[in-house]
Amino acid sequence: MALHWTSRVTHKARDMSRVFRSNRPPSSFADDADARRMRSELDAIRARFPDHA
């Protein structure tokens, strides 16, 4: 049985997030308060839901 299309999309998105995720932000965003807040919220989500990170 073929995977449901949403499952395929989420698998592709997870694979792409590994490619685009970096530990160091670009220097232009280093001083941006909104970017820091967004990164900290995403880190909290990843910590809370490790299966979906």
N, C-alpha and C positions, 0 to 999 in steps of 0.2 A: 504494500500500500504506500502510495506516495505521501510525502510529508505535506501538511497543509501549507499554503503559501505564506501565512504569517510566521510559521515556524522557520521557513527558509529565510525570510526577510530578517528575522531576529538573529539567526545564526550568522548571516552575512554582516549585519550591523555590528555584532559582537566581534567578528574577525576584523572588521575595518577599524573598530575602536582601538584594538590592540596596535594597529599600524599608526594611527594618528595620535594616540595618547603619549604624552611625553612627561617626564618627571620635572623638566625645567620649562617654565613658561617663556615665550618670546620676550625679549627685553622691553618691547613696547607695552606689554601688558603687566610688567612687573610692579608698576606703581599704581595700577588701576584698582581702586577699592572694590568695584563691582566684580571684576575678574577674580580677585582674591576671595570674595564672598562666594562666588559661584563655584570656584575650585574647592573651597572648604565644604560646601553643601554636597557637591558631587562625591567628595571623599567620604563624607558621612553616609551617603546613600550606599556607596560601595562597601563600607564597613558593615552596614546594617543588612544588606542583601548581597552577600558574597557570590551567590550562585548567578546573579544577574550582572555582576560587574564586568 
